[in-house]
Amino acid sequence: MSDDDLEHGAEAPPDPAPEPAKDGGDAHDGARSGGEGTPEAAPEPSPFARVDRSPGDAGRTGSAGTARSARRSLRGGSARPGDHHTAAGRDAFVQHGDRFSYYLGDRPHFVQGAVPAETLDHLDEVYCETAGYQRMKERLRSHRVLVLCGEPGSGRRTTALALLAEVVGSATTGAEDEAAPGRRVFRLDPRHGVDEITADALHENAGHLLEHPTEDVRPEHGPRHAGRERADRPPTAPARLSELHLDRFADLLDGVGGYAVVVVDSGDLADRLLRGRYGTYCAPPPAGQVLHRHLRLLLRDAPEEALAEARALARRPDVVAALGLEELRPREAARLAAHLAGHRRGELTDARLLEECGTFVQAQARAWFAGSDRPGSLPEALPRLGAAALRISVAVFNGSAYSIASEAAELLAWELAVTLDPEHPAGRRLFGTHAEHRPVLARSVLEDTELDLGPAKVPARTVRFQGDALATAVLAEVWHGYHNVRGPVARWLRALCDDGRSEVWVRASLAAGVLCSWDWIHGFRELVAPLAVTDDPTARMAAATALAEAARDPEVRPAVAAVLKEWAASEDSRLWETALLTHGYVLAAGGLAGSLDAIARVVRTHEAGDVDMLVVASFSVNRLLAAGDPEPVLGRLERWLADGRHNLGNVALLTVIGGMTTRTTHLWGLRDVPELDEHAARPLLLALLATRPDLAPALGALVGRALTTARSSATALDALAKLLRRAARDATALDLVCGLLPLLSAGRRDRDRLRGLLDQLVRDRDRPLDKRAARRMWDAVAEGAHR
């Protein structure tokens, strides 16, 4: 083929004009005419003229990567109330650094207590030095006061006791002897601020440990009432920990020859103190070292190989998976050591060990949300509500952009605040905890990575939990443990499902589906039903996604099927459109055959014809075609074309056209189809040709049918033109297209049509088709004459 052949080649015959749809007949037209004197009704619009309204073409469904990440984060939503248990009184549920006292009456009496000597002796055997320990020790010696900042469970209290015991011991003996007699360490009353401590409360030549309340405020003393009257309430006390207070505290300690360590949670106060002379960050020591120290102590009477066996058991894949945490904190490592030692002694079976390991993430979630709205008034509770909202938001947006998770957390914090105090909605802090430090409140980390948007990948700073099981544990704790939180969480998720960004609504809808599977009666009414009757197509798509995700649970699937059956017969187009979208995910009907049957029933029920219905139905069929088992779907399309019923034939033709234009990534389902990942950015037709070359004859026959059917030929030819343009820029796609074209050019009229299209694309003055690619396509068309 030469360039002249392209520019002066045979022209394709003129495309036949699309025929108007004939469903409904004259009787229906007369009924719509409105009676005598009314102009005759306009011809029914062709669905092929509106094929571009397909959700997949618009990209509103987002990418398969977004959906896959959300599904993996929620781990299939398998947490039910009976699936886990929590034993009260265990170490993991004691949160010394997360205490907020509520006082009635006069100022409380100052309380203090000595740390037992056996506790310090035990510490000598199990404590692992944290990073910077020696530097901390020198600062404590020189300043008399040290502020340790970190997260609950990170070993701050243990490090504080170790530092005090060593510094006090060496000071009293004049030597670096940690085990020296006379080590005295006292715990001070956390209900009192540093500014309230007097010299009388301090001990000579002793160490003092003070745990500062989580918030940077102290509850006021004196009468308090839980009622609505706010005029009689005194204002919240100001912050009680600053450099000035610590300087005074250091002078008092110097007067008695004592030392003190103040433990502060990560947050605004910690950020401020870390910039001063007393503050230092206390990073948790390596969990492996902590585990080894505790196992060595617990198994000291066991055979020598017992320690190695216990550590090997901790690395066993099923144990690691049951824990669901990337890095254990010291308290958790000590608890795991106790379980491993019990297993080694025969006190725990394998099953019981895995069950105990599974409670670690539940314990973390329980500690996070217990009493997060204390004492019940908004100003004092707001910091805790913000932290709770962040944890819930990360559970929904685990692995997503930090900006999205953070903004969603602010919206949820507002919902929680309004629920707690409807008359005084709270605003947002503009310069609160820095973004670098805030994720630690949710045991999460920030990472610079790429997010797959389907057509392209973009750089993004993402946030994720430090543990695969935390997302499900957080949602389960909130949904099952605190009924009053369900309302604001449901409103929040519905608002997110109405967000046009697929990175937002996809994750929100999948989370809503998981919650529905845990409590269908409540979840369907509060989460799904309101979305299904909105006029926003994104919200209806979110409702369909949530229903399909809920149907993943076999016990909930019959309820979902009943709702979809009712909606399919409804006169409300929003409801049967949502039903059609739901059946595109396979799960609700239990299989491909059931899903295709359900889609066909909706189409037949509304045989009078609705253009949007046909477009939505074809999109769902394309989604089924991308579900990993295309043969049954292709067979059904052939049957619908041979059936003779106009709407079913239109759905089949629209499905074929959509397969040529819709990117595979936009047709994601709720089951992984890894073989399509490599072709995610290509149209579905090319992805199927690449992964299932044996289906080429069937696919070619369907495309040929769309090109030769009068009512769809013009739209199909436009779709094929788009496919050829894409193939000209993609070597792999070009090979696939050149394999398809011979199947479409068996007859002379077919070859003339395709050559005319190629000639038109090459001569396009604005976007001429690459001539080398066009030459290969021209030769492929000629090959069709020999088939």
C-alpha positions in Angstrom: 0.0 0.0 0.0 1.3 3.5 -0.9 0.5 6.9 0.4 -1.4 7.6 -2.8 -3.5 4.6 -2.1 -4.5 6.1 1.2 -5.3 9.5 -0.2 -7.1 8.4 -3.3 -8.2 4.9 -2.3 -11.7 3.4 -2.7 -14.2 5.4 -0.7 -16.5 3.6 1.7 -20.2 3.5 0.8 -22.3 6.1 2.6 -23.3 5.1 6.1 -26.9 4.2 6.4 -28.9 6.5 8.6 -29.8 5.1 12.0 -33.4 3.8 12.1 -35.6 5.1 14.8 -36.6 2.6 17.5 -39.9 0.9 16.8 -40.6 -0.5 20.2 -44.1 0.2 21.5 -45.8 0.5 18.2 -48.5 3.0 17.1 -50.7 2.4 20.0 -48.1 3.7 22.4 -47.4 6.7 20.2 -51.1 7.5 20.2 -51.3 7.3 23.9 -48.4 9.7 24.2 -49.8 12.1 21.7 -52.2 13.6 24.3 -55.4 13.3 22.3 -57.1 15.3 19.6 -55.3 18.5 18.5 -52.0 17.5 20.0 -49.1 17.4 17.5 -47.8 13.9 16.7 -45.2 12.6 19.1 -41.5 13.0 18.0 -39.7 9.8 17.0 -38.2 8.0 20.0 -34.5 8.9 20.3 -31.9 6.4 19.3 -29.9 5.0 22.2 -26.9 4.9 20.0 -26.9 8.7 19.8 -26.4 8.9 23.5 -23.9 6.1 24.0 -21.3 8.6 25.3 -23.4 8.9 28.5 -22.2 5.5 29.6 -20.7 5.7 33.1 -17.6 4.0 31.9 -16.9 6.5 29.1 -17.3 9.4 31.5 -14.7 7.8 33.8 -17.0 8.3 36.8 -16.4 4.8 37.9 -12.8 5.4 38.6 -10.0 2.9 38.3 -9.7 -0.7 39.2 -6.7 0.2 41.3 -8.8 2.4 43.6 -11.4 -0.3 44.1 -8.8 -3.1 44.6 -7.0 -1.0 47.2 -10.3 -0.3 49.1 -11.3 -4.0 49.0 -8.0 -5.2 50.3 -8.0 -2.6 53.1 -11.4 -3.7 54.4 -10.4 -7.4 54.0 -13.8 -8.4 52.7 -15.7 -7.0 55.7 -15.7 -10.2 57.7 -16.0 -8.7 61.2 -19.3 -9.4 62.9 -20.2 -8.9 66.6 -19.6 -12.6 67.4 -16.4 -12.9 65.4 -14.3 -11.4 68.2 -14.2 -11.1 71.9 -12.6 -8.7 74.3 -11.6 -9.6 77.8 -11.8 -6.7 80.2 -8.9 -6.0 82.4 -6.1 -7.0 80.0 -3.0 -5.0 79.7 -3.9 -3.8 76.2 -7.0 -2.0 77.4 -5.3 0.0 80.0 -4.4 3.4 78.5 -2.6 5.3 81.2 -1.7 8.1 78.9 -5.2 8.6 77.6 -6.9 9.6 80.8 -9.3 12.5 81.4 -10.6 13.0 84.9 -14.0 14.6 85.7 -14.2 16.3 89.0 -17.1 17.3 91.3 -16.7 19.3 94.4 -13.5 20.7 95.8 -9.9 20.4 94.4 -8.9 16.8 94.7 -6.3 15.8 97.2 -2.8 15.2 95.8 -2.0 11.5 95.5 1.4 9.9 94.9 2.8 6.4 95.2 6.1 4.7 95.2 7.0 2.3 92.4 7.6 -1.1 93.9 11.2 -2.3 94.0 10.2 -5.6 92.3 8.9 -3.5 89.4 12.2 -1.8 88.9 14.0 -5.1 89.3 11.8 -6.7 86.6 12.5 -3.7 84.4 16.2 -4.4 84.7 15.7 -7.8 83.1 13.3 -6.9 80.2 13.9 -3.2 79.3 15.4 -2.5 75.8 17.0 0.8 75.3 15.2 3.1 72.9 17.0 5.1 70.3 18.7 8.1 72.0 18.5 6.6 75.5 22.0 7.8 76.5 21.3 11.3 75.3 18.0 11.3 77.3 19.9 10.2 80.4 22.4 13.1 80.1 19.7 15.7 79.6 17.8 14.4 82.6 21.0 14.6 84.7 21.7 18.2 83.6 18.1 19.6 83.5 16.5 17.6 86.3 13.4 17.4 84.2 12.8 15.5 80.9 9.6 15.4 78.9 9.1 12.2 76.9 6.7 12.6 73.9 5.3 9.6 72.0 2.3 7.4 71.4 0.5 5.3 74.0 2.0 1.8 74.1 5.3 3.0 72.7 7.2 2.3 75.9 7.3 5.9 77.2 6.5 5.0 80.8 8.9 2.1 80.8 11.7 4.3 79.4 10.8 6.9 82.0 11.1 4.4 84.9 14.3 3.0 83.5 15.9 6.5 83.2 14.8 7.6 86.7 16.0 4.3 88.3 19.4 4.6 86.6 19.9 8.3 87.2 18.7 8.2 90.8 20.7 5.0 91.5 23.9 6.5 90.2 23.4 9.8 92.0 22.9 8.1 95.4 25.9 5.9 95.1 28.1 8.1 93.0 28.7 5.3 90.5 27.1 4.0 87.3 25.5 1.1 89.1 21.9 0.5 87.9 21.3 -2.1 90.5 22.4 0.0 93.4 20.3 -0.1 96.6 18.2 3.0 97.4 16.6 3.5 94.0 13.4 5.3 94.8 10.9 6.3 92.1 7.4 7.8 92.8 4.4 8.3 90.6 2.8 11.7 90.9 -1.0 12.5 90.6 -1.8 13.1 86.9 -4.9 15.1 88.0 -2.6 18.0 88.9 -0.6 20.2 86.6 3.1 20.8 86.9 2.4 24.3 88.2 0.5 22.8 91.2 3.3 20.6 92.4 5.0 22.0 95.5 8.3 21.1 97.2 6.3 19.2 99.9 5.1 16.8 97.2 8.7 15.9 96.2 11.0 13.4 97.7 14.7 13.9 98.4 17.1 12.1 96.1 14.3 10.3 94.3 12.8 10.1 90.8 9.3 11.3 89.9 7.0 10.2 87.1 4.2 12.4 86.0 1.8 11.4 83.1 0.3 14.5 81.6 -3.4 14.3 80.4 -3.9 13.8 76.7 -5.3 17.2 75.9 -3.5 20.4 76.3 -6.1 21.6 78.8 -7.0 20.6 82.3 -10.6 20.2 83.5 -11.6 23.0 85.8 -12.1 22.2 89.5 -15.3 23.0 91.3 -18.9 22.2 90.5 -19.8 21.0 87.1 -23.1 20.0 85.6 -23.9 17.8 82.7 -27.0 19.8 81.7 -27.5 22.3 78.9 -26.8 25.5 80.9 -23.5 26.9 79.8 -23.8 30.4 81.2 -22.9 29.2 84.7 -19.9 27.1 83.6 -16.5 28.6 84.1 -14.2 28.7 81.1 -11.9 25.8 80.4 -8.5 26.2 82.2 -5.6 27.1 80.1 -2.7 24.9 79.2 -0.7 23.8 82.3 2.6 22.8 80.8 5.1 25.2 79.3 8.8 26.0 79.5 8.0 28.4 82.4 6.3 25.7 84.4 9.1 23.2 83.7 11.8 25.7 84.8 10.0 26.1 88.1 9.6 22.4 88.4 13.4 21.9 87.8 14.2 24.4 90.5 12.1 22.5 93.0 13.7 19.2 92.1 17.2 20.8 92.4 16.3 21.8 95.9 15.6 18.2 97.0 18.2 16.5 94.7 15.5 14.8 92.7 14.6 14.1 89.1 11.4 13.9 87.1 10.2 12.6 83.8 6.9 14.0 82.3 5.1 11.7 79.8 3.1 13.5 77.1 1.1 12.1 74.2 1.9 13.1 70.6 0.0 16.1 69.6 0.0 19.9 69.7 1.5 20.1 73.2 4.2 17.6 72.3 5.1 19.5 69.1 5.6 22.7 71.2 7.6 21.0 73.9 9.9 19.2 71.4 11.1 22.6 70.3 12.2 23.4 73.8 15.0 22.4 76.1 13.1 19.7 78.0 11.2 17.8 75.3 12.5 14.7 73.5 10.8 12.1 71.3 10.6 8.6 72.6 10.6 6.1 69.7 9.5 2.6 70.5 12.4 0.1 70.7 12.5 -2.7 68.1 9.7 -5.1 68.8 12.0 -8.1 68.1 14.4 -7.1 70.9 11.5 -6.6 73.4 10.0 -9.9 72.4 13.4 -11.6 72.9 14.0 -10.1 76.3 10.6 -11.2 77.6 10.8 -14.7 76.1 14.2 -15.1 77.6 12.8 -14.3 81.0 9.6 -16.4 80.6 11.4 -19.5 79.3 14.5 -19.3 81.5 13.6 -22.7 83.0 12.9 -24.3 79.6 15.4 -26.2 77.4 17.9 -24.1 75.5 16.1 -24.6 72.2 12.8 -23.3 73.6 13.7 -19.6 73.0 14.6 -20.2 69.3 11.4 -22.2 68.8 9.2 -19.5 70.4 10.8 -16.8 68.2 10.3 -18.9 65.1 6.7 -19.3 66.0 6.3 -15.5 66.2 7.5 -15.4 62.6 5.1 -18.1 61.3 2.9 -16.6 58.6 -0.4 -17.5 60.2 0.7 -15.9 63.5 1.8 -12.7 61.7 -1.5 -12.6 59.7 -3.5 -13.1 62.8 -1.8 -10.2 64.5 -2.5 -7.9 61.6 0.1 -5.4 62.7 3.3 -4.5 60.9 5.4 -3.6 64.0 4.3 -4.4 67.5 4.7 -1.8 70.2 6.5 -2.8 73.4 3.4 -3.5 75.4 2.1 -5.7 72.5 5.5 -7.5 72.2 5.4 -8.3 75.9 1.9 -9.6 75.6 2.8 -11.8 72.6 5.8 -13.1 74.5 3.4 -14.3 77.2 1.2 -16.1 74.6 4.2 -17.7 72.9 5.6 -18.9 76.2 2.2 -20.3 77.1 2.1 -22.2 73.8 5.6 -23.5 74.4 4.5 -24.8 77.8 1.4 -26.5 76.3 -1.1 -24.0 77.9 -2.3 -22.7 74.5 -3.2 -24.7 71.4 -2.4 -23.4 67.9 -6.0 -22.3 67.5 -6.1 -20.5 70.8 -2.8 -18.8 70.1 -4.2 -17.4 66.8 -7.4 -16.4 68.5 -5.4 -14.4 71.1 -3.2 -12.8 68.4 -6.4 -11.7 66.6 -7.4 -9.6 69.6 -4.4 -7.3 69.3 -6.0 -5.0 66.7 -9.3 -5.2 68.5 -7.6 -4.0 71.7 -6.1 -1.1 69.8 -9.4 -0.1 68.4 -11.1 -0.4 71.8 -8.5 1.8 73.4 -8.8 4.4 70.7 -12.6 5.0 71.1 -13.3 4.3 74.7 -14.8 7.5 76.1 -13.7 9.7 73.2 -16.4 12.3 74.1 -15.6 12.6 77.8 -16.5 14.7 79.7 -19.5 15.4 77.4 -19.0 19.0 76.7 -17.8 20.1 73.3 -14.7 22.2 74.0 -13.0 19.5 76.1 -14.1 16.6 73.9 -13.2 18.2 70.6 -9.6 17.1 70.5 -10.6 13.5 71.1 -13.4 13.7 68.6 -10.9 14.9 66.0 -8.6 12.0 66.7 -11.5 9.5 66.6 -12.6 11.0 63.2 -9.1 10.7 61.8 -8.9 7.0 62.8 -12.3 6.3 61.1 -11.3 8.3 58.0 -8.1 6.4 57.7 -10.0 3.1 58.0 -12.1 4.1 55.0 -9.3 5.7 53.0 -6.4 3.4 54.0 -3.8 3.7 51.3 -5.4 6.7 49.7 -4.2 10.3 49.4 -3.6 11.9 52.8 -5.3 15.1 51.6 -8.6 13.2 51.0 -8.4 11.3 54.2 -7.6 14.4 56.2 -10.5 16.4 54.6 -12.9 13.5 55.2 -11.8 13.4 58.8 -12.6 17.1 59.3 -16.1 16.5 57.8 -16.6 13.6 60.2 -15.3 15.5 63.2 -17.9 18.2 62.4 -20.7 15.5 62.2 -19.6 14.1 65.6 -19.4 17.6 67.2 -22.9 18.5 66.0 -24.3 15.2 67.3 -22.7 15.8 70.7 -23.7 19.5 70.9 -26.3 20.5 68.2 -26.6 24.1 69.4 -22.9 24.9 69.2 -21.3 23.6 66.0 -17.5 23.6 66.1 -15.2 25.2 63.6 -11.9 23.9 62.4 -8.4 24.7 63.8 -6.3 26.2 61.1 -2.9 25.5 62.5 -3.2 22.4 64.7 -1.0 19.4 64.7 1.4 19.4 61.8 0.6 16.9 59.0 4.0 15.2 59.6 2.9 14.3 63.2 -0.9 13.9 63.0 -0.9 10.3 61.4 0.6 8.9 64.6 -2.8 9.5 66.3 -4.1 6.7 63.9 -1.1 4.5 64.1 -0.5 5.3 60.4 2.3 6.6 58.2 2.7 8.9 55.3 4.3 7.6 52.1 5.2 9.3 48.8 3.9 7.0 46.1 1.7 6.9 43.0 -2.1 6.5 42.7 -3.5 4.7 39.7 -6.3 6.8 38.3 -6.9 4.4 35.3 -5.7 6.4 32.3 -2.7 7.7 34.2 -0.8 7.4 37.5 -0.1 10.5 39.5 2.3 11.2 42.4 0.6 11.5 45.8 1.3 11.5 49.5 -0.8 8.6 50.9 -1.7 7.5 54.4 -2.0 4.0 55.6 -2.4 2.0 58.8 0.6 0.2 60.1 -1.3 -3.1 60.0 -3.6 -4.7 57.4 -6.3 -5.6 60.0 -6.7 -2.2 61.6 -9.2 -0.8 59.0 -11.7 -3.5 59.6 -11.1 -3.5 63.4 -11.8 0.3 63.6 -15.0 0.1 61.6 -16.2 -2.9 63.6 -15.5 -1.2 66.9 -17.3 1.9 66.0 -20.3 0.2 64.3 -20.8 -2.5 66.8 -19.7 -0.8 70.0 -21.3 2.7 69.8 -24.8 2.9 68.5 -25.0 6.7 68.7 -22.0 7.1 66.4 -23.8 5.3 63.6 -25.9 8.3 62.8 -23.0 10.8 62.1 -20.9 8.0 60.4 -23.9 7.2 58.1 -24.4 10.8 57.2 -20.7 11.2 56.5 -20.5 8.2 54.2 -23.6 9.3 52.3 -22.0 12.7 51.7 -18.8 11.1 50.5 -20.8 8.8 48.2 -22.2 12.0 46.6 -18.6 13.2 45.8 -17.9 13.1 42.1 -14.3 12.0 42.6 -14.0 8.3 42.2 -11.2 8.1 44.8 -13.8 9.3 47.3 -17.1 7.7 46.4 -15.6 4.3 45.6 -14.0 3.9 49.0 -17.0 5.3 50.8 -19.5 3.0 49.0 -17.4 -0.1 49.7 -17.2 0.9 53.4 -21.0 1.4 53.4 -21.5 -2.0 51.9 -19.3 -3.6 54.6 -21.4 -1.9 57.3 -24.6 -3.1 55.6 -23.4 -6.7 55.7 -22.8 -6.4 59.4 -26.3 -5.0 60.2 -28.5 -5.1 57.1 -31.7 -3.7 58.7 -30.0 -0.6 60.0 -27.4 -0.2 57.2 -29.7 -0.5 54.3 -32.1 2.1 55.6 -29.5 4.6 56.7 -26.8 4.1 54.0 -28.1 2.6 50.7 -31.8 3.5 50.4 -31.3 7.3 50.5 -28.5 7.1 47.9 -30.6 5.1 45.5 -33.4 7.7 45.2 -31.1 10.7 44.5 -30.9 12.4 41.1 -27.1 12.3 41.1 -25.9 9.3 39.0 -22.7 9.1 41.1 -24.7 8.5 44.3 -26.8 5.8 42.6 -23.7 4.1 41.4 -22.4 4.3 45.0 -25.6 2.7 46.2 -25.2 -0.1 43.7 -21.6 -0.7 44.7 -22.6 -0.8 48.4 -25.4 -3.3 47.7 -23.0 -5.5 45.7 -20.4 -5.4 48.4 -23.0 -6.3 51.0 -24.1 -9.2 48.9 -20.6 -10.7 49.2 -21.9 -12.1 52.5 -24.0 -15.2 51.7 -26.3 -14.5 54.6 -27.1 -11.1 53.4 -27.3 -11.9 49.7 -31.0 -13.0 49.7 -32.0 -9.7 51.3 -30.1 -7.8 48.6 -31.7 -9.9 45.9 -35.2 -9.2 47.3 -34.5 -5.4 47.2 -33.2 -5.5 43.6 -36.3 -7.5 42.5 -38.6 -4.9 44.0 -36.6 -2.1 42.4 -36.5 -3.7 39.0 -40.3 -3.6 38.8 -40.5 -0.1 40.1 -41.8 2.8 38.0 -39.1 5.0 39.5 -36.3 5.0 36.9 -33.7 5.8 39.7 -34.5 2.5 41.4 -34.3 0.2 38.4 -31.2 2.0 37.2 -29.6 1.3 40.5 -30.7 -2.4 40.2 -29.1 -2.6 36.8 -25.9 -1.2 38.1 -25.8 -3.6 41.0 -26.2 -6.6 38.8 -23.1 -5.5 36.9 -21.0 -6.7 39.9 -22.1 -10.4 39.7 -22.3 -10.8 43.5 -26.0 -9.9 44.0 -27.3 -12.7 41.8 -24.7 -15.2 42.8 -23.2 -15.7 39.3 -23.0 -14.5 35.7 -26.0 -16.4 34.5 -28.2 -14.9 37.2 -26.9 -11.4 36.7 -27.5 -11.6 32.9 -31.0 -13.0 33.6 -31.7 -10.1 36.0 -30.6 -7.5 33.5 -32.7 -9.0 30.8 -35.8 -9.0 33.0 -35.4 -5.3 33.7 -35.0 -4.5 30.0 -38.0 -6.6 29.1 -40.1 -5.1 31.9 -39.5 -1.7 30.5 -39.9 -2.8 26.9 -41.5 0.6 25.9 -37.9 1.7 25.9 -35.8 4.2 27.8 -32.5 5.3 26.4 -30.8 5.7 29.7 -31.9 2.3 30.8 -30.3 0.7 27.7 -27.1 2.6 28.2 -26.9 1.6 31.9 -27.8 -2.0 31.1 -25.1 -2.2 28.4 -22.5 -0.8 30.8 -23.3 -3.5 33.4 -23.1 -6.2 30.8 -19.6 -4.8 29.8 -18.7 -5.0 33.5 -19.8 -8.7 33.5 -17.7 -9.2 30.3 -14.7 -8.0 32.3 -15.4 -10.2 35.3 -13.0 -13.0 34.2 -15.4 -15.4 32.5 -16.4 -13.8 29.2 -17.7 -16.8 27.3 -21.2 -16.9 28.9 -21.6 -13.2 28.4 -20.6 -13.4 24.7 -23.0 -16.3 24.2 -25.8 -14.3 25.8 -25.1 -11.3 23.5 -25.4 -13.5 20.5 -28.7 -14.9 21.8 -30.1 -11.4 22.4 -29.2 -10.3 18.9 -31.0 -13.3 17.5 -33.9 -13.0 19.9 -35.8 -10.4 17.8 -36.8 -8.2 20.8 -35.7 -4.7 20.0 -34.4 -3.6 23.4 -32.4 -6.8 24.1 -30.8 -6.4 20.7 -30.0 -2.7 21.4 -28.4 -3.7 24.7 -26.2 -6.2 22.9 -25.2 -3.7 20.3 -24.5 -1.0 22.9 -22.4 -3.5 24.8 -20.2 -4.2 21.8 -19.8 -0.5 21.1 -19.0 0.2 24.7 -16.3 -2.5 24.6 -14.5 -0.6 21.9 -14.5 2.7 23.7 -14.5 2.0 27.5 -11.2 1.5 29.3 -10.9 -1.8 31.1 -10.0 -0.1 34.3 -13.4 1.7 34.4 -15.1 -1.7 34.3 -13.8 -2.9 37.6 -15.8 -5.4 39.6 -15.6 -6.6 43.1 -13.6 -9.6 42.1 -9.9 -9.4 41.0 -9.2 -10.3 37.4 -5.4 -10.1 37.4 -4.9 -11.1 33.8 -6.6 -7.8 32.7 -4.3 -5.6 34.8 -1.7 -5.3 32.1 -4.3 -3.9 29.7 -6.2 -1.8 32.2 -5.8 1.4 30.2 -6.8 -0.2 26.9 -10.4 -0.6 25.8 -12.1 -3.8 27.0 -12.2 -5.3 23.4 -8.4 -5.1 23.1 -7.9 -6.5 26.6 -10.1 -9.5 25.8 -8.3 -10.0 22.5 -4.9 -10.0 24.3 -5.9 -12.3 27.2 -8.3 -14.6 25.4 -7.2 -14.9 21.7 -9.5 -17.9 21.3 -12.4 -15.5 21.6 -11.4 -13.4 18.6 -13.9 -15.0 16.2 -16.8 -14.4 18.6 -15.7 -10.8 19.3 -15.1 -10.1 15.6 -18.6 -11.4 14.7 -20.2 -9.1 17.3 -18.3 -6.1 16.2 -19.2 -6.9 12.6 -22.8 -7.2 13.6 -22.7 -3.7 15.2 -21.1 -2.3 12.0 -23.7 -3.8 9.6 -26.8 -3.2 11.6 -28.5 0.0 10.3 -29.4 1.5 13.7 -26.0 1.1 15.2 -23.6 1.2 12.2 -22.8 5.0 12.4 -22.1 4.9 16.1 -20.1 1.6 15.8 -18.0 3.1 13.0 -17.2 6.1 15.2 -16.2 3.8 18.0 -14.0 1.8 15.7 -12.3 5.0 14.5 -11.5 5.8 18.1 -10.1 2.3 18.6 -7.9 2.7 15.5 -6.6 6.0 16.7 -5.6 4.5 20.0 -4.0 1.6 18.3 -1.8 3.8 16.2 -0.2 5.1 19.4 0.2 1.7 21.1 2.3 -1.0 19.5 0.6 -3.8 21.4 -2.8 -2.5 20.6 -1.8 -2.1 17.0 -0.9 -5.8 16.8 -4.3 -6.7 18.3 -6.2 -4.5 16.0 -4.4 -5.9 13.0 -5.5 -9.3 14.1 -9.1 -8.1 14.4 -9.5 -6.3 11.1 -9.4 -9.4 8.9 -12.3 -10.8 10.8 -14.3 -7.6 9.9 -13.5 -7.6 6.2 -14.7 -10.9 4.8 -17.0 -9.2 2.3 -16.4 -6.5 -0.3 -18.7 -4.0 1.3 -17.0 -4.6 4.6 -13.5 -4.0 3.1 -14.8 -0.9 1.4 -16.2 0.4 4.6 -13.0 -0.1 6.5 -10.8 1.3 3.8 -13.0 4.4 3.6 -12.6 4.8 7.3 -8.8 4.5 7.2 -8.7 7.0 4.3 -10.8 9.4 6.2 -8.6 9.1 9.3 -5.4 9.6 7.3 -6.8 12.7 5.6 -8.1 14.3 8.8 -6.5 17.8 8.7 -6.6 18.2 12.5 -5.5 14.7 13.7 -4.2 12.7 10.8 -3.7 9.0 11.6 0.0 7.9 11.5 0.6 6.6 8.0 2.8 3.7 9.0 0.1 2.4 11.4 -2.5 3.0 8.8 -0.5 1.0 6.2 -0.5 -2.0 8.5 -4.2 -1.7 9.1 -4.8 -1.4 5.3 -2.9 -4.6 4.7 -4.8 -6.3 7.5 -8.1 -5.4 5.9 -6.8 -6.9 2.6 -6.1 -10.1 4.5 -9.8 -10.5 5.2 -10.5 -11.2 1.5 -8.7 -14.5 1.9 -10.6 -15.8 4.8 
